[in-house]
Amino acid sequence: MAQQAQEIRLLKVYPRELDALKEYVEALYAHDEDYDAMVNIEDGVTSLLRNEHLVTAYFIKQGDERIGYVILTRYHSVEKGGLTMYIDELYVEAPFRRHGVGRRIMSLIVELAKIEGARTLWAQAEPYNDAARRFFETMGFVTNPNVNFERPL
């Protein structure tokens, strides 16, 4: 069956599958020389189990083949009118990129967010990641004017 015609599904990651998820997370961050998240991957993946009401990880499957993952995080925003879903991470294996897979994945993410009652879907991309920025823009996302701040604890 042609790659584009095969069904794309999001399947929840279960505790017994965390090692496979960790491998995908490592693959996502391996290309990013400026990002030191590699030291946090073990804790970050393990914390998914402690925060199931806030975050859900899904494997992306095309037919019977696992081809990536997405992590969706939930938070409340008064400014946005309620529940906001954040695409914390989205990774598709290189051979499956640029074949319409991302578009089909985004359609599933939007459907999940609507089912949960989310008012806004949010994502971010590094300033140098032109491919990710173009992808989100073609999916209807707009750059928001806020400057984000963070403080490690």
GIURMO-V332539 format. One record per residue. N is the residue number from 1. RES is the residue in three letters. PHI is phi in degrees with one decimal (none if undefined). Layout:
N,RES,PHI + N,RES,PHI
//
This chain:
1,MET,none + 2,ALA,-62.6 + 3,GLN,-55.5 + 4,GLN,-68.0 + 5,ALA,-86.8 + 6,GLN,-72.6 + 7,GLU,-65.0 + 8,ILE,-104.5 + 9,ARG,-134.3 + 10,LEU,-108.5 + 11,LEU,-119.3 + 12,LYS,-55.2 + 13,VAL,-83.9 + 14,TYR,-102.7 + 15,PRO,-50.4 + 16,ARG,-68.3 + 17,GLU,-106.0 + 18,LEU,-64.5 + 19,ASP,-64.4 + 20,ALA,-66.3 + 21,LEU,-63.1 + 22,LYS,-58.4 + 23,GLU,-61.3 + 24,TYR,-65.9 + 25,VAL,-61.3 + 26,GLU,-61.7 + 27,ALA,-64.3 + 28,LEU,-62.1 + 29,TYR,-86.9 + 30,ALA,-61.2 + 31,HIS,-80.4 + 32,ASP,-98.2 + 33,GLU,-65.5 + 34,ASP,-85.5 + 35,TYR,-108.3 + 36,ASP,-98.6 + 37,ALA,-66.9 + 38,MET,-53.9 + 39,VAL,-71.2 + 40,ASN,-99.9 + 41,ILE,-60.2 + 42,GLU,-57.3 + 43,ASP,-65.5 + 44,GLY,-63.9 + 45,VAL,-71.1 + 46,THR,-63.0 + 47,SER,-68.2 + 48,LEU,-55.5 + 49,LEU,-70.0 + 50,ARG,-84.0 + 51,ASN,-130.6 + 52,GLU,-61.9 + 53,HIS,-75.0 + 54,LEU,-105.0 + 55,VAL,-144.2 + 56,THR,-135.4 + 57,ALA,-101.3 + 58,TYR,-128.7 + 59,PHE,-83.9 + 60,ILE,-95.6 + 61,LYS,-120.1 + 62,GLN,-115.3 + 63,GLY,61.7 + 64,ASP,-98.4 + 65,GLU,-100.3 + 66,ARG,-78.5 + 67,ILE,-126.1 + 68,GLY,167.1 + 69,TYR,-154.1 + 70,VAL,-142.0 + 71,ILE,-119.1 + 72,LEU,-111.0 + 73,THR,-114.6 + 74,ARG,-109.7 + 75,TYR,-152.5 + 76,HIS,-97.9 + 77,SER,-131.1 + 78,VAL,-61.7 + 79,GLU,-57.4 + 80,LYS,-93.3 + 81,GLY,89.7 + 82,GLY,139.6 + 83,LEU,-61.9 + 84,THR,-122.4 + 85,MET,-105.2 + 86,TYR,-112.9 + 87,ILE,-81.3 + 88,ASP,-67.2 + 89,GLU,-147.3 + 90,LEU,-143.4 + 91,TYR,-137.8 + 92,VAL,-124.8 + 93,GLU,-57.3 + 94,ALA,-51.1 + 95,PRO,-63.9 + 96,PHE,-102.1 + 97,ARG,-78.8 + 98,ARG,64.4 + 99,HIS,-128.1 + 100,GLY,86.6 + 101,VAL,-64.3 + 102,GLY,-58.8 + 103,ARG,-60.8 + 104,ARG,-70.1 + 105,ILE,-63.7 + 106,MET,-61.3 + 107,SER,-60.3 + 108,LEU,-68.2 + 109,ILE,-63.9 + 110,VAL,-60.4 + 111,GLU,-61.2 + 112,LEU,-60.2 + 113,ALA,-61.5 + 114,LYS,-65.4 + 115,ILE,-60.0 + 116,GLU,-79.7 + 117,GLY,87.0 + 118,ALA,-67.0 + 119,ARG,-95.8 + 120,THR,-143.5 + 121,LEU,-114.6 + 122,TRP,-128.1 + 123,ALA,-150.2 + 124,GLN,-141.8 + 125,ALA,-139.5 + 126,GLU,-63.1 + 127,PRO,-56.6 + 128,TYR,-87.7 + 129,ASN,-89.7 + 130,ASP,-61.5 + 131,ALA,-62.9 + 132,ALA,-66.0 + 133,ARG,-61.8 + 134,ARG,-62.9 + 135,PHE,-58.7 + 136,PHE,-62.4 + 137,GLU,-62.6 + 138,THR,-69.8 + 139,MET,-90.5 + 140,GLY,94.2 + 141,PHE,-79.1 + 142,VAL,-122.4 + 143,THR,-70.4 + 144,ASN,-89.6 + 145,PRO,-83.2 + 146,ASN,-76.4 + 147,VAL,-103.3 + 148,ASN,-88.0 + 149,PHE,-127.0 + 150,GLU,-144.0 + 151,ARG,-138.7 + 152,PRO,-61.7 + 153,LEU,-116.4
//
